[in-house]
Structure formats: C-alpha cells, structure tokens
Amino acid sequence: MHKIFLSLLVLVSFAFPQQYIYQYSLGKFNDASSFHINSAAFVYIVDAGNSQVFKIDTLGKSLKDVGGYGWQDSQFDSPSNVFATTLNIYVADKNNHRIQRFDKDLNFISSLYTRENDDQNSRFGYPLGCVISNQGDLFILDSENKRVVKFDLFGNYIQNFGGYDYGKYALGSPLDMAADQNNNIYVINGKKIFIYDQFGNGMGEMESVEELTSIKIVFNNMTITSKNNIYFLDLSKGFGRPEKLTLDFVQGAGDIKASFVFNAKLYVLTTKEILVYQKP
C-alpha cells in the first residue's frame, strides 16, 4: 500500500508565498461556522448563530435560506458544517445528532440519525462534518465517539474507522474533514491531519505548528485554515508542502472559520461574512 507522510507548515516554504488581493465581501451572518460550494458555483453557508443555512451565488445574491432552531425537518440545533454536491446538500445538525439532506434549492429530502441504533458500530453523535465520495458513500465525522462512520448512498451502515483501536491513526480531537477526488479522507485532529483511504486504512499524516480549524477540498484545491492563517495545496501536482497565503484581512469581518479556492478566487468565511480575494 502506498503510504503518504508529509510535514505540514513546519517545513513550508515562504520564499514565494501566494498573494491574494481583497476584492469584495458576500453575505451578512450572525455566527457563521462553515461553508461549501458546488460545481454550479452556488455557495452554501451554515450560520450556527441563527440555526440557518443560506444559498447564495458568487456575486452575493441571496437565493434561499432554510432553518431556525428546533428538531423538526429543516430545523437545526447548532449546525456545524455543510457539504454541497451538484444535486444534494448535506448539513451536519450537530446537537440533533443527525445529517439532514436537502436538494440544491434547500428543499428537505431526508435525515440520517443512528445514535439510538442497536448496533453501536453505526452510531454517531454531535457530528462535526460529512463528505460524499465520488462513489456516493457518506462519511460522517462522529465527535462523540471520535471516529469516522461510513454509510452507502441509501444510508446503510458500512464501517467506521479512526476509533480508539486505530493506533497512530486514532482520532483524539477530530474537528473537520474533507475528501479528495481519489476518495481519500482527511481529518483534522488537533495539530495534525490524518489521511485515510476510502476503506479506512491509515495512509499518512500532515503535522502543523498550530491548531487547525478547517480543511476544504474543491476539485484539486486544498485549503487548510487555522485561526490566523490559510494554507494552500494543489493536489493535481501531487502531495507537497502547502504554501501560506498572504492577504489583507478586513477589519470587523470576524474570526476566520474556513476557506476554499474556486475559479482562481479565494473565498474566506469569517463569522460575519465571506471575503473574496483574487491573485493580482
């Protein structure tokens, strides 16, 4: 099996940092926690402060929102993350211990809840994120049991991995996850990122000098975010050393929560808005 061992940020080169110039901002949020974009260029934002999910375009036009505090369909209790495909939107409804699925226009389709299942292997609680593989499998970051739980397209349990019995790849403090186009799964675990293949086998790790808060992969563009910094890696060029991005932050925009690169633009989510940057 091919193993991947990387050193992240510790050995990153600052000789030619990528520079981005601020262009404009999108949206106004109460306490945004995460966002994602689909291939049709629609952006979906989770606002934990309002228990809402918003759909906007890349010019900032508001297209749809759904939510409000509660436990019924299309309601949320501290939503933590969102993952967007062309047709479906998946929201990690953290305190309701479920994943809610919507269509691209934020119409409710279904929810997945397993916390009270007889089979403890399939249970998840306080989900912090989810991703869909190219094969349609759903991977959920289970913060209650500190592992990743995998389901098929129809919500049938397949396996879990990263639990206490996973040795050096055991998750002690998982926070966020992403999937690349080869269906490898990346999980932030404190100052490290663990990399698993789609079958849950540990493949390698990245190590940071600071606590990481978010990881996003859009096509082959990986962005890794800490409280104060953003790093970028083009996965189409293979695994290498992520580069620190240099950019000016807007005063009063709020703390950095997540970021992604799409069509040569950098989108930075803060608690209050989305900042859009472009290379000069």
Secondary structure, 3 states (H helix, E strand, C coil): CCCEECCCCCCCCCCCCEECEEEEEECCCCCEEEEEECCCCEEEEEECCCCEEEEEECCCCEEEEEECECCCCCCECCEEEEEECCCEEEEEEHHHCEEEEEECCCCEEEEECCCCCCCHHHCCCCEEEEEECCCCCEEEEECCCCEEEEECCCCCEEEEECCCCCHHHCCCCEEEEEECCCCCEEEEECCEEEEECCCCCEEEEEECCCCEEEEEEECCEEEEEECCCEEEEEHHHCCCCCEEEECCCCCCCCCEEEEEEECCEEEEEECCCEEEEECC
